[in-house]
Every structure is written in structure tokens, then in C-alpha cells.
Amino acid sequence: MAVRYTRPLDGGWGYAVVLAVFVITACSVGVSRSFGVFFEEFSVQFDQPATATSWVISTCIGLTFAGAFFGSMFGTMFGFRPVAMVGGVLAAVGCILTSFATSTDHLYVTIGVMVGFGSSLAVFPSLSLVGKYFEKRRAIANGIAFAGAGVGNIVFPPVFTYLIEEYGWRGSFLIAAGVMLNITAFAALLRPIELPMLTPGAETNDSQSALHREDSDPHTNTAQNEDMKVAIVSNGKSATPVPKSPARMILGQWKSLLSYPPYICLTISVFLLGFGFFIPIVHMTPRARYLGIEQYQAALLLSMISIGDVIGRILSGFLPTYRRIRRIHWYIIAMVLMGTASMLSPLATTYPTLATYSFFYGVVGGAGMSMSLTCLAELVGPARLSNAMGLMTLLMSVAILGGPPIAGKLYDTTQNYDMSFIVAGCGPVLGGLIAAILCCLGDENVRRVTGRDRSSSETEPVDEAPAPANVVSLDDKEVLK
């Protein structure tokens, strides 16, 4: 049963949700990002060039992000918990079928489509749920929850390398299927929550306090909640309750978001981040092998990226924010540093320099990915976060899908990885510069996010409207039955 609150809890059951999302991202994104250790196995087994092999892994990672579009829609219609459970089962079945693959075409379906789409159904609905449980501690909660992807990417590359030697790559995927099934178990902790849809600058009344149902369990809905949906305008100028089906409500939100310039600006920035972020993850191991580094040491470079990724995601939640230095400014700095590191990476030709680059890249990349979610939540609000994230990651997936194959094509053409990593660095640098445009926009939400407008709560008291009778107050944590 979905529990109703007047505002995010910043604790309570939210900690259980963070734990669940941590494990889910470790067993889904962490595993799929570790598929780079199978790169040479696939190339030798099926006699394919780097471009074709890159498409297998990039399709998996790309659909993981593209599926957020459907994950948010299915989560709205059926509830986030059952959707995440189905995603875990689908990813596990994909790993099982991969062990019987006889060509790269099979891998495109089993790894690219089934594992990628299953991971997406599990990850992004649960990530948006974290943003609804936390407000003041949202940055820390997002960092810890998404750090599971980095922890998984630390653990699984050396584990898969060992499993390949012991059982072959086919047996390794059977074991990976068992790992994926843990997603279904931990998805049971994703208890839905309902928050009132309140818009800045609008009068608060009973109709505008109608609860948005985008993340609640449809089977426990009352007739009133089923008939009444809240139409949302992303710039916060109106929130008029109108009867809408879930599909029409989602399409209306997407239309309003795509007409909101600050959201478009941030989405373009994240699009370029996605293009450059996954190229080193996919091609670091083969690049190290190209430079004559042994298989185990090459696989450990992925773990170095992931160690930095975990540290960056967690530390991003503790970065100091002041009136003039906000999350968006730290996000811009992380993007520029990440891109610059990749453009300078051709200078790293020894194992110590590659390890240094991998660790630093992981720190700034992990911080940038985590802060992008926090900036998005601050820009559109927690109640609209699910559909805003789904649309953003759908567009981001196009860049993720094309990045590694383009880098593979550059390698096939030049027979070295220098140009591939230089191109990978151009995306984040350009994305950071585009995100800087946000600091110049005059929108009310943007001024709040960038610190150019002190909120009314900092200057004068605001009379809070009484919570509806059927809403749980934070002072009264007793769950409605």
C-alpha cells in the first residue's frame, strides 16, 4: 500500500529504499558495465572486429538508459515494485540465453535487449523513488544509492576474469544470471510513497493538494485518486487537477518538459555526458591489452574506474553549497575535468599512468552522474522526477548507444585508441559549457538552483497550509490503513 506524506521523509523507510537501490544498481548496471572483460572473448569466438563487438555492450548500456522511458511509464501504471521485479527476471533470462549464443546477432538480443531493458526496468524507477523519499539529504541518498553501480563494477571485472578462466565465458553468464535474480528480491523493499503536488507561487487549497499518483500502487487506489490526475506544467505556473489516464498524463508532462528551456539545456548537457562517459568503460580493457598489459591488470583498470566512481558519487553528496556555489556549479566543474582527463589520456602509456587516469576519471565521472540527478530533482521537483528522468535518460541513451561503436570505428581506422579517447573527452567538456547556460537563465526554478535567488523561507516566514486529512504528517508517522 502506498503511504501518503506531506513532504519527503528524509529518513525512515527511505534508508531501506536506498539499500535496495544500492544492491539493484550493483547487480544490474555494475554487471553490465563489467561486460568489457568479455570484449576479447566475443571478438575471438565470433571473429568480429572491434566495432561489431562494441555494439553488443553499447546496446546493453544504451537500452539500460533508453528503457527508463518505459520504466517510468510502466511504474506509473503498475507500480515501481512489480516493474523492478520483472526487470530482474528479464535480465537473468537474458544472461542464461547468452550462454547458448552462436553469433553476435544472438548477443544483440540476449545481452543488448534483454539484459539492457531488464536492467532499465529495475534501476530507474527505483532511482526516482529515492528522490521522493529524500529532500534535504537527496544528494547524499542519490550518491549512496547509485554508488552500487560503482561497487558492482569494482567487484565483477576480476570475478568475471576468474570465472572465464575456470568455466569459460558461457559458464560465467550462467553465474551472472544468478546475480541478476537478486534484483527481484531487493525490489520488494521499494515501498511506494505519495506526495502532494504543490507548485511555487500558487495558492494552496484542497484541489491543489491532490496527491500525484505517479509512483503509487494502482491496486490500492481509491476511486477518487483513480479518477483525478494532476496535470503538471513544468515551469510551476499552474497545477490544475483534470481527469486524465496515466498515459495521457505522462505524455502531457513530457510535452511540458520539452517546452521548458532549463530542462532542455540540462538534458543536452547530460546527453553529451553519456556520449563520453562510457567510451573509456568499454574500451579501457582492450586499450590496455593493446599496450601490452596482462589480462588481469587490464581488468583491474575497470575496477580502478569503479573505485573512483564510488568515491565520487558519495563525496558529491558532501560537497559544500553556498549562496553562490550550488550543485549545478560542481556539476559543471566535474564535467570539464572529466572531459579534460580523457583528452589528455593518450599521454598515459604505462600501467601506473593508466591506473591514475582511471581512478581520477571515475571520481569526477561518478560525481558528475550523481549530481546530474540531484540538479534535475531540484529543477523539476520530486513529484515530477520520475517522468523527467525517464525522458532525459531516453535521449541520453542515444548518445550512449553511439559512443562506444564510434570509438571502435576510430580504432579500426587508426589502429590505436588515441583518437577514440580524445573524442570521448570532447563530449563532457561541451556538456559542461552548455550546462553553464543554466546560470544565465532567468527562470524562477533556475535562480533557486543556481543560488541567484534566496528562497522565501530564508528571508521571511511562510504560512504552511494544513495537510489534507488523509495525508500523514511528518510529526505523525503512523501509516494509514
Buried (B, 14 or more C-beta within 10 A) or exposed (E): EBBBBBBBBBBBBBBBBBBBBBBBBBBBBBBBBBBBBBBBBBBEBBEBEBBBBBBBBBBBBBBBBBBBBBBBBBBBBBBBBBBBBBBBBBBBBBBBBBBEBEEBEBBBBBBBBBBBBBBBBBBBBBBBBBBBBBBEBBBBBBBBBBBBBBBBBBBBBBBBBEBBEEBEBBEBBBBBBEBBBBBBBBBEBBBBBBBBBBBBEEEBEEEBBBBBBBBBBBEEBEEEBEEBBBBBBBBBEEBEBEEBEBEEBBBBBBEBBEEBEBBBBBBBBBBBBBBBBBBBBBBBBBBBBBBEBEBEBBBBBBBBBBBBBBBBBBBBBEBEEEEEBBBBBBBBBBBBBBBBBBBEBBEBEEBEEBBBBBBBBBBBBBBBBBBBBBBBBBBBBBBBBBBBBBBBBBBBBBBBBBBBBBBBBBBEEEEBBBBBBBBBBBBBBBBBBBBBBBBEBEBBBBBBBBBBBEEEEEEEEEEEBEBEEEBBEBEEEEEEE
